[in-house]
Amino acid sequence: MKLITSEKAIKITKIIFTCFFIFLNTLVFSQNQPFKSLSNKTEEGLLKNTKELISKKEYEKAVFLLKENYVNFSESLSVNWIYAHALYLNGNNKEAEKKFKKAISISPLEKNLQMDYARFLYQIGKIKNLESILSIFMDDNSKNVEFLLMQANLSFWEGDIKNAQNKIDRILELYPNTEITKDLSDQIKELSALYVKTNLEYQTDTQPLNFFAYHVVLEKYESRFLNPKLEISNYSFSPQKEGALIVKVSNQFRFDRLKLTANLTGGLYKNFSGEDDWLAGLSFVKKISKNVSLNFGYSKNNLLSTIASTKFNLTQEDIFGSLNYTNKWILFQGGYNHKFFKDDNTIKSIYSWILTQPIKIRNLNFQFGYSYNFTDSKDVLFVFDNQGLGVYDPYFTPKEQKIHDGMFLINYKPTNKLSLEAKVNYGFYATLRNPYRIQISATEFEIGGFYDDTFTPVAVTGVINYSFSNRLLAKITYTDQETFFYRRKNTNLGLNFIF
């Protein structure tokens, strides 16, 4: 689950971090000489002049002054220390970290320097090595509330809510009436709460096939290695009388040092007109860099998309992988999916999409994008009845289907409790190889070949979200989708409870 940072703790640390340098003792900020030129013959003069520029918030000038004189004082603890601070204030975190490390190499036992380096890493969100830095000057008996809160937030971000709560308890033991831990305590309660999600779903399509379904999901976070989820879905089809029950149990594992998240799923699929079957899945999300991640894995799921598929046990197995990239401008994903079935048929898909980051105008956000999808089946399962009418049976098997899609998303939040969303996918150019029939007897037809065909896939989705309270949320979703195969209309009512 997404972990939310403690804004109050970060603000407090930032204030302390800045004040610490402004009022640093005279060892670092001597005031013996006035600022006359960029050339400073003494260390004391350089420190004094740098302090004056920092106090005036002229950070760029402070960095320039230090750069011009650094060669003469490169082995000075005080100069490297204040240089790191000036670089940080000027937004150059990479160089600031180098100067911090240089200062630490000069004086490894300087406790105040270690503390300030920890503040710096915390501020810029570089928490990989923060825990080892904190351990240098923090132990179980430490009473420094600033760093106890820092450790609590660090544990929370890493998913160790037990240790985070222990640090909060320590702070409250030292200062029983403090409010500094309230935000983090609330986040821990929200993360570790029991989530119950219920959905009522109704769909009708032009095959014609209608169904009513209800879904229940229970989820609770305990630790990085214990985040179980139970999913139950029940389907009732009409005008046929078939039904199906799906039960899945899954757990998420987080391996922070490997930057890896794994999801393991197992379950049961019961088609009331056919045999029971097992379901499974194992997927991984690997963080490659700040902006790049890989998603790959295997799954076996039920397939309920055609009239024929509701009458017996039909499952599909997937091997998939995708590359995800984000920056401050765009979101991108490209991937491959390989489906295979018990009848030895396979379907392969290659896809990609690119989407702008949300463009904000007051309470309105919108995004534009483009997607491409290529899907091809080894065998085309298209059958004809005795009158020559054809249908895909028992699942849709497109041949060389290509879709170029334009995307538009909009989100409007008129109040804190209400938000409205809309998404439009328009296939401005879509083609596939469509089967044509040949007659082999008075009542028998089969595929004679394929011809190029075009179509216009369109999908419109509208969502209403309403928050009755922090623990009860409602969501209504309506989708109208036109594919090559059929047109479907789906309505979904969801209620999310947090206990």
N, C-alpha and C positions, 0 to 999 in steps of 0.2 A: 504494500500500500504506500501511497505517496506520503512522505514525511514532511511536515510543515515546520519551517524554522521559527524560532522564538524571536520575534522582532524586538521585543522589549529588552531581552538580554543582549542582543547585538548592538542596540543603540547605547545601552549603558557601557558596554565594553568599548565602543568607539569613543565615547566621551572620555572615559578613563585613559584610553590609549593616547588621545590628543593632549589632554591635560598633563599627562605624565611627562611629555617632552617639553611642554611650555614651561613647566615649573621644575624641570630637572635640576639637581643640585649643581653647585658652581663648578664641580669637577668637569662637567660636560658643557655648561653654558656660562662660561666666565664672561664678565662684563667690564673688562679692563680697558678696551680700546674702541674708539668710534669706527663706524663703517665709512671708509674714505674711497677705496678703490677695489677692483677685483683682485688685486695682488695683495695677499696677506702674508706677512713675514713670520707671524707667530701663530701657533695653534689657537691660543686664547682669542686672538683677534678674529680668526676665521670662524670660531664657534660663536662669538658674540654677534658678528655680522649676520651669520646664518640665522641665529635666533631672532634677530630683528626682522628679517625678511619673512620668516615663518609666522611671527606674531602679526604681521601685516597681511598674511595670507598670500604673499607673493612667492608661491611655491616654485614656479618656473625659474625665477631669478635666484632662489636659494639653491636649486639644483645646478644652475649654471655657475654660480660662485664656487660651489664645492668641486665641480668638475675642473674648473680652471686651476684650482689650488691642490687638488687631490694628490698629485704626484709627489708633493713635498711632505704629505702627512698620511701616506697610504698605510702605514703600520700603526696608526693611532687608533686606539679603541674608541675614543670620543668622536673622532671625525667619521669613522665608519658607521658608528651608531647613529649619529645625527643625519648622515648621508642616507642611510636606509630609511629613516623617518621622512626626510624631504622627498625622496623618490616615491614613497608610498602616497604621500599627500598630493604629489603631482601625477599620480595614476600609473606609474611605471612599477608594477608589482614584481615583475621578473628581475629587474635590476636591484630593486629594494631587497629581495630575498638574498641575492648574491652578497650585498653589503652586510646584511645581518650575519650570514655565514662567515664572512671575513672577520667581523667583529668578534664572533664567538671563537674563531680559531685563535685570535689574539688573547682572549681572556675566557677560557672555557668554564671557569668557576664563578663568573659574574652572574649572580642570581637575578638581579634586576634586568640584565640583558636577556636572559633566558625567558623571563616573564614577559618582557616586551615582545620578544620574537613570537611567543605563543599568542599574544594578543593580535599580532600582525597576521599570523596564519589563520586565526579564527575569523578575523575581519574579511579576509579575501576568500574564505571558504575552502582553503587548502588543508583538509583535515587528515590527510593520509598519514602524516608524520606528527600530527599534533599531540596524540596520546603519549608518544615517547618523550616529547618535550615536556609535557606537563608532569610526567613521572619523575623528572629530575628534581623538582622542587615541591611536589605534592605527595602526601602520603595519607593514610587513614586518619591521622590525627590533625590534619591541616584545618585551619580555621579561616582561610581566605575565601570569603563568599564569592568573590568575582570568579575565581578559578574553579570553585566547586560547582557553580552554575554552568561554567564553560564545560566542565567534565560531564555534567548532567545532560546538556544539550548534545554533546558529542556522542554519548551512549545512545541517546534517543535517535539521532540521525543514523546510527549504525544498527538500529533495531533492537538494542539491548535495553528494553524498558525496565527490567528488574534492577539493573545497575543505575539507570537514570533515576528511578524512584529512591534508591538508597542515597544518592547524592542530595536529592530534594529533602529527604528526611534528615540528613546531616545539617543542611542549611536551616531547616525549621527548628532543629535542636539548638542551634546557636542563636537564632533570631526567631523566636516563636511567632511573632506578630508580623513578619515580613510578607509583602505581597509580590516579591520579586519572582517567586516560583509559580505563581498562579497560572500564567499562560502555558508554561510547560506542563504543569499538572493537568490542565484541561486537555492538552494535546495527547497526553498519555492515556487519559480516560477515553478519549475519542478513538484512539488507535486500538486499544485493547478491548473495546466494547464488542458485544455480540451484534452482528448485522444480520437482519432478517429481511430478505427481499421477496416480494410476492408479485406475480404478474398474471393477469388474465389476458388471453390473446384470442382474437378471432380473425380468420382469413378466408377470403373467397377468391377463386380464380376462374378463368374461362375454360378450363379443361372439360367439364367443370368439377372442381374439388373444393369443398369447404371443410374447415376444421375449427374446433374450439379446443383451447389448451390452457392449462394453468401450470405455472412454474413457481417453485419455492427454492430459495437459496439461503443457506445459513453459513456464516463465515465469522471466524474469530482469530485474531492475531495474538499469539502467545510469545513467540520469539522468532529470530531469523530462520530457525529450522522447524518451527511448528506454527503453520498458518493454514489450518484445515478449512475445507469448504465442502458442504454437502449440497447437491443439486438434484431436485426431483421435478420431472415434467410428465404430464399426462395429456394424451391427445385423444380426441373423439372426432371421427370423420363422418361427413355426410355428403351426398345422399347414401353412400355406403355406410355400413354399421361397424366398420373396423375401428380399432383403437390401439394405442401403444403407450407403454410406460418406460421411462428412462430414468435411471438412478446413477449418479456419479459421485464419487468421493475423490477429492484432490488435496494436494498440499504443496505449498510453495517453500522453497529453500533458497536462502540468500548466502552467497559466499563472497563477502565484501572484498577480501584480499585478492580474489580472482576476478573481481568485477563481473560476477556471474550470478544469474538467477535461474533456478530450475523449477519446473512444474511437473508433478507426477500425478496422473489421473487413472482411475480404474472405475469400472461400472458395469451395469447390466442393462441390456435392451430387451424388452419383452413386447413382441408384437402379438396381440391377442388372436390374430389369424394365422400366425406362423410359429416358428421355433424361437426359443430364447437365444441370446448371443451376448458375448462379452464386448465391452468397450474399453479403450485404453488410450493413454497419451503420455508422451514425454517430450517436453520442449525446453529450450534454453534461450536466454537472452544474455548475450555477452557484450559488455561495454568495451569497445576498442579504443575510443578516445572520448574527449568531451562531447564531440558532435556526432560520433559514429557508433553504431551498435549493430550486432548481428542477431537475428532470430531464426532458430532452426529446430527441427524436431520431427516427431512421428505421432500420428494419431489414428485411431480407428473409431468411427462414429456411425450412427444410424443415418439412413437417408430416407427422407419422407418428402418427396417433391412431385411425384406423379400419382395418378390413380392406382396404377399397378404396384407401386412401391408400398402402398398401405396394406396390401393383401398378403404379404409374406415378409419374412425376415430379410431385409436388404441393408447391407452395411458397405462402407467404403473405407479404404485405408489411404492415408496421405503421408507423403514425405515432402517436407517443405523447408524453404529457407528464404530469408529476405535480408536486405541491407537497408538500414535506416540512417538518414543523415538530416541534421537540423542545424540551422544557424539563425541569426537574428532576422533574416529575411524570409527563409523558406523552410518547408518540410518536404522530405523526399523519401520515397520507398520504392525499391525494386526487388522483385522476387520470382521464385519458381515453385510450382506445385505439381506433384506427380501423384495422381490418383490411380489406384488399382482395385479391381473387384474380383469376386469369387468366380466369375465367368471368364477370367483371364483377360478381360478388356482393360485398357488403360486410357486415361485422359491426362494430357499435360497442358500446363498453363504457364505463360510468361507474362508478367505484368509490371507496370511501373506507374507511379503518379507523383506529381509535384504540386505543392499547395503553398500559397503565401502564408506567412504568419498573420495573425489577426490584425486587421487595420481598424483602429479604434477612433470612433467619433462619439464622444460623450458615453452614453449608455449603449451604443450600437457598435458591434464588431462584425466585420465581414471578411471573407476570404475567397480567392479565386484559384482555380487550378485546372490541371489537365491530367488525364490518365489514358493509358493504353493497355489493352489486354489481347493476348493471342491464346486461343484454346483449340486443341485438336484431339480428336478421339481416334484410337487405333481402329476400332470397329464402330460403325454407325448403326445403332439399334433402332431402326425406323421400320415399323411394320404396317401392313395394309389390311383392312378388313375385306370382306367379300364384295363390298361395293366400291373398293378402290380408295377409301378414305384412310389417310395415314396418321400415325401418332408415334411419338418416342416411347419405347417400352423396354425395360421398366424405369429407365432414367434418361435424362437428356444427354445426347452425345453429339455435340456440334463438330463439324468438320471444317478446319481452317477458318475458324471464326476470328475476326479482327474487329476491335471496337476502339475508336478514338472518341474520347469522352471529355466534355467540358464540365467543370464543377463550380458551383457557387454555394457558399455557406454564409448564413447570417445569424447573428445572435443579438437579441434585444432584451435588456434587463430594466424594465420600467420601475421596479421596486426591489428592495432587498429580498423579498420573499418570492417574487415571480420572475421567471425568465422564459423567453420565447425563442425557439430555434427553427430554422428552415434550411433544407439542403436540396439542391437540384442537380441531378446528373443528366446531361443531355448528350446522346450519342450522335454527334454531327456527321460522322462517317462510320458505317458499320457494314461489314460484308461477311458472308460465309458461303460454303459450298452446300447447296440444298439438294437433297435426293429427289429424283423423279422416278415415276413408276413405269413398269412395263407389265403388260397382261400376258400371263402364261397359260391361262385357261379361262373359262367363263366366269369363275369366281375366285381366281387366284391372281395376285399381283406381287411383284417384288421390285427391289431397287434396280433400276436399269443403268443408273449413273448419277452424275451430279452436274449442276449448273450453278453459275455465279449468281448470287442474290444479294440484295441490299435491304436493310431495315433500319429503323430509328428507335433504339432503346432509350427510354426515358424513365427516370425515377424521381419522385417528389416526396420528401419526408418533412413532416411538421411535428414539432415537439413542444409541449407545455410542461414546464417544471414549476412546482409550487412547494414551498417549505412552510408547513404548518408550525413547525418548531425545529429546534436543533436535532430532535430525535424522531421526527416524522416528516417524510418527504413524499410527494406524489409526482408521478410522471405519466403523461398521456402521449403516445406516439402513433401517428398515422402515416402509412406509406402507400403510395399508388405507383406501381411499377409495370412498365411495358417492356417485355423481352421478346426475343424472336419466338419463343416457345408459347408463352401465354401472358396474360395480364393479370396481376394480382392486386388485391387491396387488403391491407393488414392494419388492424387496430389493436393497440396494446395499452393496457392500464396497469401501471406499476405502483406499488407502495413500499417504501423502504423504512424499516424501523431500526432504531439504534437503542440497544438496551445497556 
